[in-house]
Amino acid sequence: MEITRICSGDLADPTVDVLLTEIVDFDRAINHDLGLSPDFDPLPGSVRGKLVRTDAFTAHELWLGRIDGHLVAKAGAYLSLRDNTDVADVYAGVLPAWRRRGLGTEILAAMEGQLRTDGRTRLNGWCEIPAAGAADDLRRPRVAAAAGTGVLPAEHGSVAFAGHRGYGLQQIERCSAAHIRGAERREATDAAEGWESPACEGDAGGADDGYIIRTWTGPTPNEHIEALALLHQKMSTDVPGAADLYDEETWDADRVRALESDREFAHGRTHTALALLGGEGVGFTEVVSYAERPHVAFQGATLVRREHRGNGLGARLKIANHAALRRDSPVERVYTWNAAENSWMLAINDRAGFNAVGWVGLWKKILD
């Protein structure tokens, strides 16, 4: 197998156009084999962004494996350039018809070797399993997460592959979906219990406790950019398990704008809800939707600062954002991911109308 390494920004436009079609077809075949919903099929704009976009904060690299000119295997790495410079978030896949020939091991080894040379020795990977695939016969072997909550079926192809290649299962996340167009009745129940929805566009009060929730779509207003940067920075270590995978990230207004720019390049719209107390940002949630699939959105970060937890603020943020989505977008369903041990956030998601649709295994490997 011939393996080629490509760094984002390396290719000229005509080459990108050809490669874009190949990668979209490859990723779609992998998703369908896993049994994932078409909602998770690759978005051409997002794939193009990974191939051509560069900035001062993150980079994306690909390893493409070909046999007789045909793309049969692919691996990739997301890299932080300002912090966590010894970390790489990695993934690898082989087309179903070409598996069990050692191609996955070959392309993974090629990527790991070059990442090690570049000083990236802490590798974090993931595998996705639909809910039905994780609910097989409970008498079959299971792999437990080091975080202490949740197991995955040991015989599942992705689980077995990661384990055999020296990756340890660090954590399990629940993937959940909320159909927000049918959530009015749930929100009415929540509001009756003190979980308030927005009273007017872009601004919502809480249960007379001083918290104000601001919502917007698109770039962050300048008056909130520093608050959002600080919350993103805390997000990198404050959520369960994050400190086991990453050091604290460094965020400022420029990094927030760079993230927004990447999403806009991929035809994405960011929908944000920010909680304020006395003018200070104390929590936020964000959802991203894309023009190429406007009825589907994906949860970005959600965080309530530690000293403000226990007030129902996480649920109020998500409910406010869903109300704004119904008002200002065609989004019908939102997907989110949360650590299995994060019972508090899972309860918040249940309250906000989310139901489990799958599980994600987060894997960790330290290179020698």
FENCORDA-V976413 format. One record per residue. PSI is psi in degrees with one decimal (none if undefined). NEAR is the number of other ideal C-beta (glycine too) atoms within 8 Angstrom. Layout:
{{PSI/NEAR} {PSI/NEAR}}
//
This chain:
{{132.7/10} {123.9/6} {128.8/11} {134.3/7} {132.5/9} {127.0/12} {144.8/8} {134.4/12} {-3.7/7} {-26.5/5} {148.8/10} {161.7/5} {-48.6/6} {-38.8/6} {-39.4/8} {-41.3/12} {-43.3/8} {-45.8/8} {-34.8/11} {-46.0/12} {-42.5/8} {-46.2/9} {-41.4/14} {-44.8/11} {-41.1/8} {-51.7/12} {-35.9/13} {-40.6/10} {-40.1/10} {-46.0/10} {-44.4/12} {-37.3/8} {-34.8/7} {-16.0/11} {20.0/7} {152.5/10} {148.3/6} {-17.7/6} {-22.9/8} {3.2/7} {150.0/8} {144.8/10} {122.1/11} {-39.5/9} {-39.2/13} {-41.8/11} {-42.8/13} {-41.7/12} {-40.6/11} {-29.2/11} {-33.7/15} {-18.9/10} {136.3/11} {148.0/6} {-173.6/8} {-2.9/6} {-37.6/9} {159.6/10} {158.1/9} {133.4/13} {148.4/11} {148.1/12} {118.8/15} {127.0/10} {124.9/16} {144.1/12} {121.7/9} {38.0/4} {-7.3/4} {134.2/6} {115.8/11} {-15.3/11} {149.1/16} {140.0/14} {157.7/15} {162.1/13} {132.4/12} {130.1/10} {134.1/12} {136.9/11} {-15.4/8} {-27.8/9} {172.2/8} {43.4/9} {-0.5/9} {9.5/7} {145.3/14} {132.5/11} {116.9/11} {159.9/14} {160.2/8} {149.2/13} {154.1/11} {138.9/12} {141.7/12} {-40.7/7} {-13.2/4} {12.9/10} {168.1/10} {31.5/3} {8.0/5} {6.7/6} {-37.3/13} {-44.2/12} {-39.4/8} {-47.1/12} {-32.9/17} {-42.4/11} {-39.0/8} {-44.2/12} {-47.0/14} {-41.1/11} {-42.7/8} {-33.8/10} {-40.6/14} {-42.5/11} {-33.5/6} {1.3/6} {9.1/7} {97.6/14} {-10.4/9} {109.8/12} {132.2/16} {126.5/14} {177.5/14} {156.3/10} {148.2/12} {132.5/12} {119.0/16} {156.5/12} {-40.3/10} {-35.7/6} {-23.1/12} {-4.1/12} {30.9/5} {-179.8/7} {118.3/4} {-10.1/5} {-10.4/3} {159.1/9} {145.4/6} {155.5/9} {125.5/11} {145.0/7} {142.6/16} {-25.1/10} {-16.2/14} {-5.6/5} {125.6/8} {151.7/11} {158.9/8} {151.3/16} {122.6/14} {-26.6/11} {-5.3/7} {138.2/12} {-46.6/6} {-38.3/11} {-46.3/16} {-41.3/10} {-48.0/9} {-44.8/13} {-41.0/11} {-20.2/6} {15.7/9} {12.1/5} {138.3/11} {140.4/9} {108.1/16} {-41.5/13} {155.9/17} {134.8/16} {144.5/11} {127.6/13} {127.3/13} {154.9/13} {141.9/11} {127.9/14} {95.4/9} {-19.0/13} {-17.6/6} {21.2/6} {1.6/12} {-41.3/6} {-40.7/7} {-41.8/10} {-36.2/14} {-39.7/8} {-43.7/8} {-44.5/13} {-35.7/10} {-24.0/6} {6.3/6} {9.2/7} {91.4/13} {143.7/11} {167.8/11} {136.5/13} {-25.5/7} {169.7/6} {125.4/5} {-0.9/8} {128.7/11} {136.0/14} {165.3/9} {-152.9/13} {55.5/7} {38.2/5} {9.6/6} {-14.4/7} {136.1/13} {135.2/11} {121.9/16} {137.5/11} {148.1/16} {162.8/10} {133.4/10} {-158.8/5} {147.3/6} {130.4/10} {143.1/7} {-33.3/5} {-12.4/4} {1.2/11} {-39.8/12} {-38.8/7} {-41.5/12} {-38.2/14} {-43.7/13} {-39.5/10} {-38.1/14} {-41.3/13} {-43.1/11} {-31.9/10} {-30.7/11} {-18.5/11} {-16.4/11} {-21.1/9} {152.6/9} {130.9/8} {-14.3/12} {-38.9/11} {-20.3/6} {-12.8/9} {-28.9/12} {155.1/11} {165.8/7} {132.8/8} {159.9/13} {117.7/8} {142.6/10} {-175.8/7} {-37.6/8} {-37.5/7} {-37.4/13} {-45.5/14} {-35.9/10} {-41.7/12} {-44.4/9} {-39.4/11} {-41.2/9} {-43.3/12} {-40.7/11} {-37.3/8} {-35.5/10} {15.0/12} {35.6/9} {150.2/12} {129.0/11} {129.7/13} {118.8/18} {142.5/14} {128.2/15} {129.6/13} {131.6/16} {143.3/13} {113.6/10} {31.1/5} {-5.2/4} {135.7/7} {122.2/12} {-6.3/12} {156.3/14} {162.9/15} {148.7/15} {146.2/13} {141.2/15} {129.0/12} {160.2/14} {142.9/14} {-28.6/7} {-15.9/8} {71.0/8} {-16.0/10} {-1.7/7} {139.5/13} {155.9/13} {132.7/10} {131.6/11} {-131.7/9} {149.1/9} {128.8/13} {137.7/12} {128.3/12} {145.6/11} {-43.2/6} {-5.1/5} {9.3/12} {159.4/10} {5.7/4} {9.2/8} {15.8/9} {-34.9/14} {-44.4/14} {-41.2/12} {-38.8/15} {-47.4/16} {-40.7/14} {-40.8/14} {-41.1/14} {-37.9/15} {-38.3/15} {-41.2/12} {-37.4/15} {-43.2/15} {-34.9/10} {-38.2/7} {4.1/7} {166.6/12} {7.9/5} {134.1/15} {-30.3/8} {147.3/12} {136.2/15} {142.5/13} {159.2/13} {134.8/9} {144.4/11} {139.1/14} {-28.8/14} {-5.4/11} {68.5/10} {-30.9/6} {-48.5/8} {-35.0/11} {-39.1/11} {-38.6/8} {-44.4/11} {-39.5/13} {-42.1/8} {-34.2/11} {3.6/14} {14.9/12} {146.2/11} {143.3/7} {134.1/9} {-9.3/10} {-179.3/13} {148.3/15} {127.0/13} {127.9/15} {123.5/15} {152.2/13} {138.2/14} {136.2/10} {119.8/7} {143.7/10} {none/3}}
//
